[in-house]
Amino acid sequence: MEFLVHGEITADTKRVIILLHGFPGISTKQNRDLAPILFEKLGIPTAIVFYPGLSVNPGKFKYTTAYKLVCDFLNQCLAKNKNIKFEIFGHSFGGYISLRLAKDFNSHIEKIFLLSPLLHVISDQLLEELVTKLYRENSQLERHSLEEFYEDHNLFVPGYHPDELKKYLANIKVKLLQSKDDTITPTAVAKEFVKDTTIKYEESWQEHAFTSDRQEVFDKVVEFFA
């Protein structure tokens, strides 16, 4: 399964909410609990994009393939109505993808909710730690080598540094909810990122995955997209 859509996207659809999960996003089940709540509360079609190779969508995970899949979905929506506006929720790695979309689909994006987003380029050492942890904790996933991860990551990041991407947020309503004691996407980086921007910044005492109080996430996200 590549996409899960609550509601129907048609030629008359004016707004679509898109949920982009983290890497791997398995502990939060790729935000499958949030999507139906948004649709029920707001009546806006809400879609989750499942990156290949991370439990729901089969295959091997690649950064480049994941981003292409997200872009393909947005283009499918635009093929139905070229005036559709997107409202994006991005958690961790999904937050970084949200910023890339702000560059590549700028005129079509109205809102972005960032949840402890990835705002720094991942070093080879951190990438190795993430990949090792991913496979150790999720033996069911199809594996590929660290060298393949490095090669794909190095193809993925050029031209999309977070500090450069934030200039595309000027005309987009953005909120950043940051885990206060985050060991994966540091709070200090988030605070620096929002300087001299119109991003609404808030901190939470939850952990990076935001699983300890899902109701807080639901309430703040629904309020933002309402």
C-alpha positions as CSV (number, residue, x, y, z in Angstrom):
1,M,0.0,0.0,0.0
2,E,1.5,3.3,-1.1
3,F,-1.3,5.7,0.0
4,L,-4.1,5.6,2.5
5,V,-6.7,8.3,1.8
6,H,-9.6,9.2,4.2
7,G,-12.2,10.9,2.0
8,E,-12.3,11.3,-1.7
9,I,-10.1,13.6,-3.9
10,T,-12.0,14.8,-6.9
11,A,-12.0,17.6,-9.4
12,D,-14.0,19.7,-6.8
13,T,-11.6,19.1,-4.0
14,K,-10.0,22.4,-2.8
15,R,-7.8,21.2,0.1
16,V,-5.9,18.0,0.9
17,I,-4.0,17.3,4.1
18,I,-1.0,15.1,3.6
19,L,0.7,13.2,6.5
20,L,4.4,12.5,6.1
21,H,5.9,10.1,8.7
22,G,9.4,9.9,10.1
23,F,12.1,7.3,9.4
24,P,11.1,4.6,9.9
25,G,7.9,5.8,11.5
26,I,7.0,2.3,12.7
27,S,6.5,3.1,16.4
28,T,3.8,5.7,15.5
29,K,2.4,3.4,12.8
30,Q,3.0,6.2,10.2
31,N,0.3,8.4,11.9
32,R,-2.5,6.1,10.9
33,D,-4.3,7.2,14.1
34,L,-4.2,10.9,13.2
35,A,-5.6,10.7,9.6
36,P,-9.2,9.6,10.5
37,I,-9.4,12.2,13.2
38,L,-8.5,15.0,10.9
39,F,-11.0,13.8,8.3
40,E,-13.7,13.4,10.9
41,K,-13.2,16.7,12.6
42,L,-12.5,18.9,9.5
43,G,-14.0,17.0,6.6
44,I,-10.9,17.6,4.5
45,P,-9.5,14.6,2.5
46,T,-6.5,13.4,4.4
47,A,-3.8,11.1,3.0
48,I,-0.8,9.2,4.4
49,V,2.0,8.4,2.0
50,F,3.9,5.2,3.0
51,Y,7.5,5.2,2.0
52,P,8.7,2.0,0.3
53,G,10.5,-0.5,2.5
54,L,9.1,0.6,5.9
55,S,6.6,-2.1,6.8
56,V,3.4,-1.1,5.1
57,N,4.8,-0.4,1.6
58,P,7.0,-3.3,0.4
59,G,10.4,-3.0,-1.2
60,K,13.7,-1.4,-0.1
61,F,13.8,2.0,1.5
62,K,15.5,4.8,-0.4
63,Y,15.4,8.5,0.3
64,T,15.1,9.3,-3.4
65,T,12.3,6.8,-4.0
66,A,10.4,8.0,-0.9
67,Y,10.4,11.6,-2.1
68,K,9.5,10.7,-5.6
69,L,6.5,8.8,-4.3
70,V,5.4,11.9,-2.3
71,C,5.8,14.1,-5.3
72,D,3.9,11.6,-7.5
73,F,0.9,11.7,-5.1
74,L,0.8,15.5,-5.1
75,N,0.9,15.5,-8.9
76,Q,-1.9,13.0,-9.0
77,C,-4.0,15.4,-6.9
78,L,-3.1,18.3,-9.2
79,A,-4.1,16.3,-12.2
80,K,-7.6,16.2,-10.8
81,N,-7.7,19.9,-9.9
82,K,-4.8,22.1,-10.7
83,N,-5.9,24.6,-8.0
84,I,-5.8,22.2,-5.1
85,K,-4.0,23.5,-2.0
86,F,-2.0,21.2,0.1
87,E,-1.6,21.3,3.9
88,I,1.3,19.2,5.1
89,F,2.0,17.5,8.4
90,G,5.6,16.3,8.7
91,H,7.2,14.4,11.6
92,S,11.0,14.1,11.8
93,F,12.2,13.0,8.4
94,G,8.7,13.8,7.1
95,G,9.3,17.3,8.3
96,Y,12.4,17.6,6.1
97,I,10.3,16.3,3.2
98,S,7.7,19.0,3.9
99,L,10.4,21.6,3.5
100,R,11.5,20.2,0.2
101,L,7.9,20.3,-1.0
102,A,7.8,24.0,0.0
103,K,10.4,24.5,-2.6
104,D,9.1,22.2,-5.3
105,F,5.4,22.9,-4.9
106,N,5.5,26.3,-3.3
107,S,2.4,27.9,-4.9
108,H,0.3,24.9,-4.0
109,I,1.1,24.7,-0.3
110,E,-0.8,26.7,2.3
111,K,0.1,25.2,5.7
112,I,2.9,23.0,7.2
113,F,2.8,21.5,10.7
114,L,6.3,20.4,11.6
115,L,6.7,17.9,14.5
116,S,10.3,17.7,15.7
117,P,11.5,18.0,12.1
118,L,14.9,16.9,10.8
119,L,16.6,20.3,10.2
120,H,20.2,19.2,9.7
121,V,22.0,17.2,7.1
122,I,22.6,13.7,8.4
123,S,26.3,12.7,8.8
124,D,27.6,9.3,7.7
125,Q,28.1,8.3,11.3
126,L,24.5,9.2,12.3
127,L,23.2,7.5,9.1
128,E,25.0,4.3,10.0
129,E,23.5,4.5,13.5
130,L,20.0,5.0,12.2
131,V,20.3,2.2,9.6
132,T,21.8,-0.2,12.1
133,K,19.0,0.5,14.7
134,L,16.4,0.2,12.0
135,Y,17.4,-3.3,11.0
136,R,18.1,-4.4,14.5
137,E,14.7,-3.5,15.7
138,N,12.7,-4.4,12.6
139,S,14.0,-7.7,11.3
140,Q,11.1,-8.0,8.9
141,L,12.3,-5.2,6.7
142,E,14.2,-5.9,3.4
143,R,17.8,-4.9,3.8
144,H,20.3,-3.2,1.7
145,S,23.9,-2.2,2.5
146,L,25.3,0.9,4.2
147,E,27.1,1.7,1.0
148,E,23.7,1.8,-0.8
149,F,22.3,4.1,1.9
150,Y,25.3,6.4,1.6
151,E,25.1,6.6,-2.2
152,D,21.3,7.2,-2.1
153,H,21.5,9.8,0.7
154,N,24.3,11.7,-1.2
155,L,22.1,11.8,-4.3
156,F,19.1,13.1,-2.2
157,V,20.5,16.1,-0.3
158,P,22.2,18.4,-2.8
159,G,20.3,21.6,-3.3
160,Y,18.0,20.9,-0.4
161,H,19.8,22.1,2.7
162,P,17.3,23.0,5.5
163,D,18.8,26.5,5.9
164,E,18.2,27.2,2.3
165,L,14.7,25.7,2.2
166,K,13.3,28.0,4.9
167,K,13.3,30.9,2.5
168,Y,10.4,29.2,0.7
169,L,8.2,29.3,3.8
170,A,7.6,33.1,3.6
171,N,4.1,32.8,2.2
172,I,3.2,29.5,4.0
173,K,1.6,29.3,7.5
174,V,4.0,27.1,9.5
175,K,3.9,25.8,13.1
176,L,6.8,23.8,14.6
177,L,6.1,21.7,17.7
178,Q,9.4,20.5,19.1
179,S,10.2,17.8,21.6
180,K,11.8,19.8,24.4
181,D,14.4,17.1,25.3
182,D,14.9,15.6,21.8
183,T,17.9,13.4,21.3
184,I,17.3,12.8,17.6
185,T,16.4,16.2,16.2
186,P,17.9,18.7,18.7
187,T,15.9,21.5,20.2
188,A,18.8,23.9,19.8
189,V,18.8,23.3,16.0
190,A,15.0,24.0,15.9
191,K,15.3,27.2,17.8
192,E,18.1,28.4,15.5
193,F,16.0,27.4,12.4
194,V,13.0,29.5,13.4
195,K,15.0,32.7,14.0
196,D,14.0,35.6,11.7
197,T,11.0,33.6,10.3
198,T,7.2,33.8,10.8
199,I,7.2,30.1,12.0
200,K,5.1,29.7,15.2
201,Y,7.3,27.7,17.6
202,E,6.2,25.7,20.6
203,E,7.9,23.0,22.7
204,S,6.5,19.8,24.3
205,W,7.9,17.6,27.0
206,Q,7.1,14.5,24.9
207,E,9.8,12.3,23.4
208,H,10.8,12.5,19.8
209,A,8.2,9.9,18.7
210,F,5.4,11.8,20.4
211,T,3.8,8.6,21.5
212,S,3.4,9.4,25.2
213,D,0.5,11.8,24.7
214,R,-1.1,11.4,21.3
215,Q,-4.1,13.5,22.3
216,E,-1.8,16.5,22.6
217,V,-0.7,15.9,19.0
218,F,-4.3,15.4,17.8
219,D,-5.5,18.6,19.4
220,K,-2.8,20.8,18.2
221,V,-2.8,19.5,14.6
222,V,-6.6,19.7,14.3
223,E,-6.5,23.3,15.6
224,F,-3.8,24.2,13.2
225,F,-5.5,22.8,10.1
226,A,-9.0,24.0,11.1
